[in-house]
Amino acid sequence: MSSSNSKLLKMNFTPGIRRESTQYAEEGAWYDTDRVRFKAGKPENLRGYTTKVSATFDGSARDLISWTDNNQLRRAMFGTPDKLYEHDGDRIVDITPVSTSVTLASAFTVVVSTNTVTVSATAHGRATGDYVFFTSSTTIGGNILLGTSVFQVSVVTANVFAIDVATTASAGQTSAGSGTVHYLISTGVSNSSPGLGYGAADWNAGTSTAGARGYSEPTSVGATSFASEITQWSLDNWGEDVVANRRKGTIYFFDTDASTTPLRAVKVSGATSSTPTSVNSILVSPNDRHLIAMGCNQFGTTASPSGDFDPMTVRWANQEDYTNWVPSVSSTSGEVQLTDGTKIVGAARSRNAINIWTDKSLWLQTFAGPPFTFKFSQMGTNCGMISQHAGVDYDGRTVWMGFDNFYIFDGQVRTLDCTVRTYIFDRLNLTAKDKVFAGINSEFKEVIWLYPSEDDTDCDSYVIWSPDENYWTYGSGIFTTFNDKTVFGNTITTGTTNLLYNNEPKGVFTADGEAITSFLESADFDIQDGNELMFIDRIIPDLTMNNTGRINFSITTKQFPESTEEIEKGPFEIEKTTNKVDLRARGRQGRVRVSTNAAGTSWQWGTLRMNIQQDGIR
């Protein structure tokens, strides 16, 4: 940067965050941030969020969709490892499917003045943490009514489990009472764990005391990159209704017009019993409306329609009929086995096509009509997707997060020029990479990825790319899923707090009423390529701020890029009426920082001017 004696200089930094190199080498750019985006090239803080529904839910959400039904009621649905939920109006409803129901007799035992009920159910097949509810049950312990409340079970034996109820028994009873128990689908897995035992990692893997694992020795933690998969959901609309799949499970259907209480999704089971029983993810094709299973049981014979599970197989049901998966001359059902990869990771709709990612490649599925129904074309290799929900379509262009890069498909697969790539992938917690979630914020024309960083086991960070303005920014957060504003007028999200949120509603600059922090820090700058010391004695801010807002401004200087001795001037509080800030800062290089933790503050930074003069070469 050039300078002359005592002169106001404009400090215009490049939009977006750039930190692929050192803070000194990225001169002229912004280098670090939290909760800041850029609009028309100028930085501003992100808006805040509010609780959408006060009720909490069980587990962290792994997929989220929204839609408007035929009665113009706005709805949302999301799935967690524990349950499947639907939101409409001002409530969140547990719609987790029932796996099986059993009528019990002489089944309930309770001790007087306690609230733990043991239930005798032969070969119940439950695990501790699973959920059940009861119907047509008799009164237990003199005053306990089970109703239709959902209870989490604690397994006692293979034939007995226990539940805790809210009411203390007024009398004891042993093996008495009757009712019907409804078992919800088993609770899933929240966090992945390393694969251990005899079948994990390589023989001679170097984990024994002799320095090499022998033939009969199991692995230990850290000896393998294999990890168990977490529970994922994939949800899609079938008209005003929803089809749902929990990874490695079958397919369920939620009818918005169903009148049973409580509302629950039901297993898809057509007359042909051909529905895949083990599916990794599902999607409804555009225009032609076929329900498609990505990674599933292959179709076998009439006697065994499910066949063997193949993570690279794509199957689809008959057009407009999600119950018929039998390929025949009278249906459009079919299946294809993809290549170039070990498993299908996920899929996303694009313009008249479906993008399918394996862990190695990208495929395009397009409608071709009879006799094959669909055409499959490989569009790229060595560009696999990192997680099931890490890819989205933005205005006909498909973007996704890979294992060490971000990619775009706009007719050809290209690596995105990411100015924060090293920072993001160095921080990414690879053990929890399956939780990466991509979303679109159409109001600000952004693609956002939520991801877990460092030692965090759930999403605590985000990275944003602006396709239109081509900048990157990042920050911290509490969101695990992200859904665009098309239904609710603002983006909605689920959080690690087990709440559903309105994200960035207009005029909100707090985190559920609490102050929310944002900051932006520049790369280092100097004068005369660092040959001269500089002296700064005044800044003139240029910003847009709400009337009650206030931000803090500081300058940090030092003598050399690797110097550990730094001098910070400030922070100086700046309000809407602040004309200038007088200070005395001296150094060979410096950086500026803008931040706020004042509740309700909205700010947008313009062009900063600083009074800088040369101060010798000593």
C-alpha positions in Angstrom: 0.0 0.0 0.0 1.4 3.4 -0.9 1.2 6.4 1.5 2.2 10.1 1.9 2.8 12.1 5.1 -0.4 12.4 7.2 -3.1 11.5 4.8 -6.6 9.9 5.0 -6.5 6.6 3.2 -9.4 4.5 2.2 -9.2 0.9 3.4 -11.2 -1.1 1.0 -10.8 -4.8 1.6 -11.7 -7.6 -0.9 -15.2 -9.0 -0.2 -15.2 -12.4 1.5 -12.7 -14.2 3.7 -9.4 -15.2 2.3 -7.1 -17.3 4.5 -5.4 -19.8 2.2 -2.1 -18.2 3.2 -0.8 -16.3 6.2 -2.5 -13.2 7.7 0.3 -11.0 6.3 0.3 -12.6 2.9 -3.4 -12.0 2.4 -3.0 -8.2 2.5 -6.0 -6.3 1.2 -8.5 -9.0 2.3 -10.6 -9.9 5.3 -9.0 -12.8 7.1 -11.2 -14.0 10.0 -14.9 -13.7 10.9 -18.0 -15.0 12.7 -21.6 -14.4 11.7 -20.8 -11.9 8.9 -21.8 -12.0 5.2 -21.1 -9.7 2.3 -23.8 -7.8 0.3 -22.7 -5.8 -2.8 -19.2 -6.3 -1.6 -19.7 -4.8 1.9 -19.7 -6.8 5.2 -22.7 -6.9 7.4 -23.7 -9.1 10.4 -26.1 -12.0 10.0 -29.6 -11.6 11.5 -30.5 -13.7 14.5 -33.1 -16.4 15.2 -36.1 -17.2 17.3 -37.7 -20.3 18.7 -40.4 -21.5 16.3 -42.1 -24.0 18.6 -41.3 -24.0 22.4 -41.5 -27.8 22.6 -38.2 -29.7 22.4 -37.7 -33.0 20.5 -35.6 -36.1 21.1 -32.2 -36.2 19.3 -30.5 -34.0 16.7 -32.3 -33.6 13.3 -30.6 -35.0 10.3 -33.1 -34.0 7.5 -35.7 -31.2 7.3 -38.3 -30.4 4.6 -41.2 -27.9 4.4 -44.3 -27.7 2.2 -47.8 -26.3 2.0 -50.7 -28.8 2.0 -53.9 -28.7 0.0 -55.5 -26.7 2.7 -52.7 -24.1 2.6 -51.4 -25.2 6.0 -47.7 -24.7 6.2 -45.9 -27.8 7.4 -42.4 -29.1 8.1 -41.0 -32.6 8.8 -37.7 -33.7 10.3 -36.1 -36.9 11.5 -33.7 -37.6 14.4 -32.0 -40.8 15.4 -34.8 -41.2 17.9 -38.0 -40.2 16.1 -39.7 -38.7 13.1 -41.5 -35.4 13.7 -44.1 -33.2 11.8 -44.7 -29.5 12.5 -47.9 -27.7 11.7 -49.5 -24.7 13.3 -47.8 -24.2 16.7 -47.0 -27.8 17.6 -44.5 -30.6 16.9 -46.0 -34.0 16.5 -44.3 -37.4 17.0 -45.1 -39.4 13.9 -42.5 -42.1 14.3 -43.6 -45.3 12.6 -44.7 -48.3 14.6 -42.7 -51.4 13.7 -45.1 -53.9 15.4 -47.9 -54.2 17.9 -48.6 -57.0 20.4 -51.5 -57.7 22.7 -50.4 -58.4 26.3 -52.1 -60.1 29.1 -51.1 -60.4 32.8 -48.2 -58.1 31.8 -47.8 -55.2 34.3 -45.9 -55.2 37.6 -45.4 -52.2 39.9 -44.4 -51.6 43.5 -46.6 -49.4 45.6 -45.3 -45.7 45.9 -43.0 -46.1 42.9 -43.4 -45.0 39.3 -41.4 -47.7 37.5 -43.6 -50.2 35.7 -42.2 -53.5 34.4 -43.8 -55.0 31.3 -43.8 -58.7 30.5 -43.6 -59.1 26.7 -42.2 -62.4 25.3 -39.2 -61.8 22.9 -39.9 -58.1 22.8 -36.8 -57.4 20.8 -36.3 -53.9 22.3 -33.0 -52.2 23.3 -32.7 -49.7 26.1 -33.5 -46.3 24.7 -36.2 -47.6 22.4 -39.8 -46.2 22.6 -43.2 -47.7 23.1 -46.8 -46.6 23.7 -49.9 -48.5 24.8 -53.6 -48.6 23.8 -56.5 -50.3 25.5 -54.5 -50.8 28.7 -56.1 -51.3 32.1 -55.4 -49.2 35.1 -52.1 -50.1 36.7 -51.2 -49.9 40.4 -54.6 -48.5 41.3 -54.2 -45.1 39.6 -51.7 -45.3 36.6 -53.3 -44.7 33.2 -50.8 -45.3 30.4 -53.0 -43.6 27.7 -51.1 -43.1 24.5 -48.0 -41.4 26.0 -44.7 -42.5 24.5 -42.3 -44.1 27.0 -38.6 -44.9 26.6 -37.8 -48.4 27.7 -35.1 -49.9 29.9 -34.5 -53.6 29.1 -34.6 -56.0 32.0 -34.5 -59.3 30.1 -35.3 -60.5 26.7 -38.9 -60.9 27.9 -39.3 -58.0 30.2 -38.7 -54.2 29.9 -39.4 -51.3 32.3 -40.8 -47.8 31.8 -41.0 -44.8 34.0 -44.4 -43.1 34.4 -45.3 -39.7 35.8 -47.7 -41.1 38.5 -46.7 -42.9 41.7 -48.6 -46.1 42.1 -51.2 -46.1 44.9 -51.1 -49.9 45.1 -48.8 -52.7 44.1 -49.5 -55.4 41.5 -47.7 -58.3 40.0 -48.2 -59.7 36.5 -51.6 -58.2 36.1 -53.5 -56.0 33.7 -53.7 -56.1 29.9 -53.2 -53.8 26.9 -51.7 -53.5 23.5 -48.1 -52.4 23.2 -46.9 -50.6 20.1 -43.2 -50.7 19.4 -41.8 -47.7 17.5 -39.0 -48.4 15.1 -35.8 -48.9 17.1 -33.8 -45.9 18.2 -30.9 -45.2 15.8 -27.3 -44.2 16.2 -26.4 -40.5 17.1 -22.6 -40.7 16.7 -20.3 -42.9 14.7 -17.7 -45.0 16.4 -14.5 -46.7 15.2 -14.9 -50.2 13.9 -13.2 -52.7 16.2 -12.8 -56.4 16.3 -11.5 -59.1 14.0 -13.0 -57.8 10.8 -11.9 -54.2 11.0 -8.7 -52.7 9.5 -6.0 -54.7 7.8 -4.2 -57.8 9.0 -0.7 -56.8 10.2 -2.1 -53.3 11.1 0.6 -52.5 13.6 -1.4 -52.4 16.9 0.1 -55.2 18.8 3.0 -54.9 21.3 5.3 -56.4 18.7 4.4 -53.7 16.3 2.1 -55.7 14.0 -1.3 -57.1 14.5 -1.4 -60.8 13.9 -4.1 -63.0 12.3 -6.2 -63.6 15.4 -5.8 -60.2 17.1 -8.7 -57.7 17.1 -8.1 -54.0 16.3 -8.1 -51.3 18.9 -9.3 -47.7 18.8 -7.3 -45.6 16.3 -6.2 -48.7 14.3 -8.8 -48.2 11.5 -10.5 -45.6 9.5 -13.7 -47.7 9.5 -16.6 -46.1 11.5 -20.2 -47.1 12.1 -22.8 -45.0 10.2 -25.0 -42.6 12.1 -28.8 -42.6 11.6 -29.8 -40.5 8.7 -33.2 -39.6 7.3 -34.3 -38.7 3.7 -37.6 -37.0 3.3 -39.5 -35.9 0.1 -43.0 -34.8 -0.9 -45.5 -37.0 -2.7 -48.0 -34.3 -3.5 -49.1 -32.9 -0.1 -48.0 -36.1 1.6 -44.5 -37.3 2.5 -42.4 -40.4 1.8 -39.6 -41.0 4.4 -36.7 -43.3 4.8 -34.4 -43.9 7.7 -31.1 -45.2 6.4 -30.8 -48.9 6.2 -34.5 -49.2 6.9 -37.6 -49.4 4.6 -39.8 -46.6 3.2 -42.7 -44.9 5.1 -45.6 -42.8 4.0 -47.1 -39.8 5.9 -50.7 -38.9 5.0 -51.5 -35.3 5.8 -55.2 -36.2 5.8 -54.9 -39.1 8.3 -57.2 -38.7 11.3 -55.8 -41.2 13.7 -54.3 -40.0 17.0 -51.4 -39.7 17.2 -50.6 -39.2 13.6 -47.9 -41.6 12.5 -46.1 -42.5 9.2 -46.8 -46.0 8.0 -44.7 -48.6 6.3 -45.1 -48.7 2.5 -46.2 -52.2 1.6 -48.0 -52.8 -1.7 -49.9 -55.8 -2.8 -46.8 -57.2 -4.4 -44.7 -56.9 -1.2 -41.9 -55.5 -3.4 -40.9 -52.4 -1.4 -37.2 -52.5 -0.7 -36.6 -53.4 3.0 -33.2 -51.8 3.3 -32.6 -48.4 1.7 -29.9 -45.8 2.2 -31.9 -42.8 0.8 -34.9 -41.9 -1.3 -36.0 -39.2 -3.7 -39.0 -38.4 -5.9 -38.1 -37.7 -9.5 -39.1 -34.4 -11.1 -42.0 -34.2 -13.6 -42.4 -38.0 -14.1 -42.9 -38.8 -10.3 -41.1 -42.0 -9.6 -40.1 -42.9 -6.1 -36.4 -43.8 -6.3 -34.3 -45.7 -3.7 -30.6 -45.0 -3.7 -28.5 -47.9 -2.4 -31.0 -50.7 -1.6 -32.0 -54.4 -1.9 -31.9 -55.6 -5.5 -35.0 -57.1 -7.0 -34.7 -60.8 -6.9 -37.4 -63.4 -7.7 -41.1 -63.5 -7.1 -40.5 -65.6 -4.0 -37.8 -63.2 -2.7 -38.5 -59.8 -4.1 -36.1 -57.9 -1.9 -33.0 -59.6 -3.0 -29.5 -58.8 -1.6 -28.6 -55.3 -0.4 -26.3 -53.4 -2.8 -25.1 -49.9 -1.8 -24.6 -49.1 -5.5 -28.0 -50.1 -6.8 -30.7 -47.6 -7.8 -34.3 -48.9 -7.8 -37.5 -47.0 -8.7 -41.2 -47.8 -8.2 -43.9 -47.6 -10.9 -44.7 -44.1 -12.1 -47.3 -42.5 -9.8 -47.3 -45.7 -7.6 -44.9 -45.8 -4.8 -46.0 -49.3 -3.7 -45.1 -51.3 -6.9 -41.4 -52.0 -7.3 -41.7 -55.0 -9.6 -40.1 -54.6 -13.0 -42.5 -55.8 -15.7 -43.9 -54.9 -19.2 -46.9 -53.4 -17.5 -44.9 -51.1 -15.1 -42.1 -48.5 -15.4 -40.3 -50.0 -12.3 -36.7 -50.9 -12.7 -33.2 -50.9 -11.3 -29.6 -50.1 -12.3 -26.3 -50.8 -10.6 -23.9 -47.9 -10.8 -20.1 -48.2 -10.9 -17.1 -46.1 -9.7 -17.6 -46.2 -6.0 -18.3 -48.4 -3.1 -21.7 -46.9 -2.1 -24.2 -44.3 -3.2 -23.9 -41.4 -0.7 -26.8 -39.2 -1.6 -28.8 -37.5 -4.4 -30.4 -34.1 -5.2 -32.9 -32.9 -7.8 -31.8 -30.5 -10.5 -33.5 -29.2 -13.7 -35.2 -32.2 -15.2 -32.6 -34.6 -13.7 -31.3 -36.1 -10.6 -27.7 -35.9 -9.4 -26.5 -39.0 -7.7 -23.2 -39.1 -5.8 -21.2 -42.1 -4.9 -18.2 -41.8 -2.6 -16.1 -41.5 -5.8 -18.2 -40.0 -8.6 -21.1 -38.0 -9.8 -23.9 -39.5 -12.0 -26.8 -37.9 -13.8 -30.2 -39.7 -13.9 -32.6 -38.5 -16.5 -36.0 -39.6 -17.7 -35.7 -41.5 -21.0 -39.1 -43.1 -21.4 -39.8 -46.8 -22.3 -38.5 -49.3 -22.3 -35.7 -48.3 -19.9 -37.5 -45.4 -18.1 -34.2 -43.7 -16.9 -30.8 -43.1 -18.4 -27.7 -42.9 -16.2 -24.6 -41.0 -17.3 -21.4 -40.6 -15.3 -20.4 -36.9 -15.2 -17.3 -36.9 -13.0 -14.9 -39.0 -11.1 -12.8 -38.4 -8.0 -15.4 -36.0 -6.8 -17.4 -38.0 -4.3 -19.7 -36.4 -1.7 -18.8 -36.3 2.0 -22.2 -37.0 3.4 -25.8 -37.8 2.5 -27.0 -34.2 2.7 -23.9 -32.3 1.6 -25.1 -31.4 -1.9 -27.8 -29.0 -3.2 -29.0 -27.6 -6.5 -28.7 -23.8 -6.8 -30.5 -22.3 -9.9 -29.6 -25.3 -12.1 -26.1 -25.6 -10.8 -25.3 -28.4 -8.4 -22.8 -27.8 -5.6 -21.5 -30.1 -3.0 -18.8 -30.7 -0.4 -16.4 -33.5 -1.1 -13.8 -35.1 1.2 -11.2 -32.4 0.7 -12.8 -29.9 -1.7 -16.0 -28.1 -2.8 -17.4 -28.9 -6.3 -19.8 -27.6 -8.8 -21.6 -29.3 -11.7 -22.8 -26.9 -14.4 -22.4 -29.1 -17.4 -19.1 -30.3 -16.3 -17.6 -31.1 -12.8 -15.3 -28.4 -11.5 -13.5 -27.7 -8.3 -14.8 -24.5 -6.7 -12.1 -21.8 -6.0 -12.5 -21.7 -2.3 -10.6 -19.1 -0.4 -11.1 -20.8 3.0 -10.7 -24.4 1.9 -7.7 -25.3 4.1 -9.2 -23.6 7.1 -12.5 -25.6 6.8 -11.1 -29.0 6.0 -8.4 -28.7 8.7 -11.1 -28.0 11.3 -13.6 -30.6 10.0 -14.2 -33.4 12.5 -13.8 -36.4 10.1 -15.3 -38.8 12.6 -18.6 -36.8 12.4 -18.4 -35.9 8.7 -21.6 -37.7 8.0 -23.5 -34.8 9.7 -22.4 -32.2 7.1 -25.6 -30.6 5.8 -26.0 -28.3 2.9 -28.8 -25.7 2.4 -29.8 -22.7 0.3 -30.6 -19.2 1.6 -32.3 -17.7 -1.5 -32.9 -14.3 0.2 -29.2 -13.7 0.2 -28.3 -16.0 -2.7 -26.1 -18.2 -0.6 -25.2 -21.9 -0.3 -24.5 -22.9 3.3 -22.8 -26.0 4.7 -23.2 -26.9 8.4 -20.4 -29.0 9.7 -18.9 -30.3 13.0 -15.5 -28.9 13.8 -12.5 -30.2 15.7 -13.7 -32.3 18.6 -17.4 -31.4 18.4 -19.6 -34.4 17.6 -22.4 -32.3 16.0 -22.6 -29.3 13.7 -21.2 -26.2 15.5 -19.9 -24.3 12.4 -20.9 -23.2 9.0 -19.3 -22.1 5.7 -21.1 -20.0 3.1 -20.5 -19.6 -0.6 -22.2 -16.9 -2.7 -22.6 -18.2 -6.3 -23.6 -14.7 -7.5 -20.9 -12.6 -5.8 -18.4 -15.5 -5.5 -17.2 -15.0 -2.0 -16.7 -17.3 1.0 -17.3 -16.7 4.7 -17.7 -18.8 7.7 -18.6 -18.8 11.4 -20.1 -20.7 14.4 -23.6 -21.8 15.0 -26.0 -24.3 16.6 -27.9 -25.6 13.5 -28.0 -29.2 12.3 -30.3 -28.8 9.3 -31.3 -25.9 7.1 -34.4 -25.3 4.9 -35.0 -22.3 2.5 -37.7 -19.6 3.1 -40.1 -20.8 0.3 -42.8 -21.9 2.8 -42.4 -20.0 6.0 -41.0 -16.6 4.7 -37.6 -17.1 6.4 -35.3 -20.1 6.6 -36.1 -22.6 9.3 -33.5 -24.7 11.1 -33.1 -27.3 13.7 -30.6 -26.9 16.5 -28.3 -28.9 18.7 -30.6 -27.5 21.5 -33.4 -29.8 20.2 -35.5 -26.9 19.1 -37.0 -25.8 15.7 -36.1 -22.2 14.8 -37.1 -19.3 12.6 -33.7 -18.3 11.2 -32.9 -14.7 10.2 -36.5 -13.3 10.3 -36.5 -9.7 9.3 -35.6 -7.2 12.1 -34.3 -9.9 14.5 -30.6 -9.5 15.6 -30.6 -11.6 18.7 -30.2 -15.3 19.5 -33.6 -16.2 20.9 -33.7 -12.8 22.7 -30.0 -13.0 23.9 -27.1 -10.9 22.6 -25.3 -12.5 19.6 -21.7 -11.9 18.8 -20.3 -11.1 15.3 -16.9 -10.0 14.3 -14.7 -9.3 11.2 -10.9 -9.0 11.2 -8.7 -7.9 8.3 -5.4 -9.4 7.1 -2.3 -7.4 7.9 -1.5 -4.2 6.1 1.5 -2.0 5.9 3.1 1.0 4.0 6.0 0.9 1.6 6.0 -2.9 1.7 6.8 -2.7 5.4 10.0 -0.7 4.9 8.5 2.2 6.9 6.8 2.2 10.3 3.3 3.7 10.2 1.6 6.0 12.6 -2.3 6.0 12.8 -4.1 8.7 14.8 -7.6 8.8 13.4 -10.3 6.7 11.8 -13.4 7.9 10.1 -16.1 5.2 10.1 -18.6 4.7 7.3 -21.4 2.4 8.2 -25.1 1.8 8.4 -26.4 0.9 11.8 -29.8 0.8 13.6 -30.5 3.6 16.1 -29.8 1.5 19.2 -26.8 -0.4 17.7 -23.2 -0.1 18.6 -20.1 -1.8 17.5 -16.5 -2.0 18.7 -13.5 -1.1 16.6 -9.8 -1.9 17.3 -6.4 -1.8 15.6 -3.6 -4.2 16.5 0.0 -3.5 15.4 3.3 -5.3 15.5 6.8 -5.1 14.1 7.1 -8.3 12.2 4.8 -11.0 10.8 6.0 -13.7 13.3 6.3 -11.3 16.2 4.4 -12.4 19.4 4.4 -8.8 20.8 1.3 -7.0 19.6 -0.2 -3.7 20.7 -4.0 -3.4 20.6 -5.6 0.0 20.5 -9.3 -0.2 21.5 -11.8 -1.5 21.3 -13.5 1.8 20.7 -17.3 1.9 20.8 -18.9 3.3 17.7 -22.5 4.3 17.5 -24.6 5.7 14.6 -23.7 9.2 15.5 -19.9 8.6 15.8 -18.0 10.9 13.4 -14.5 9.9 14.1 -12.2 8.0 16.6 -8.9 9.5 17.7 -6.2 7.1 18.7 -2.4 6.6 18.6 -1.2 3.3 17.0 2.3 2.7 15.7 3.8 -0.4 14.0 5.3 -1.8 10.9 2.0 -3.7 10.1 -1.5 -3.7 11.5 -4.9 -5.2 11.2 -8.4 -3.9 12.1 -11.3 -5.6 13.8 -15.0 -4.8 13.9 -17.2 -6.6 16.4 -20.4 -6.4 18.3 -22.0 -8.3 21.2 -24.7 -5.7 21.8 -28.2 -7.2 21.7 -30.2 -6.1 18.7 -27.4 -4.4 16.7 -27.6 -4.4 12.9 -24.6 -3.0 11.1 -23.2 -2.9 7.6 -19.6 -1.6 7.1 -18.8 0.8 4.2 -15.4 2.3 3.4 -13.1 2.8 6.3 -10.8 5.8 6.2 -7.6 6.0 8.4 -5.2 8.9 8.9 -1.8 7.2 8.3 1.6 8.7 8.0 5.2 7.4 7.7 7.0 7.1 11.0 10.6 6.2 10.0 12.3 2.9 9.3 13.7 2.0 12.7 
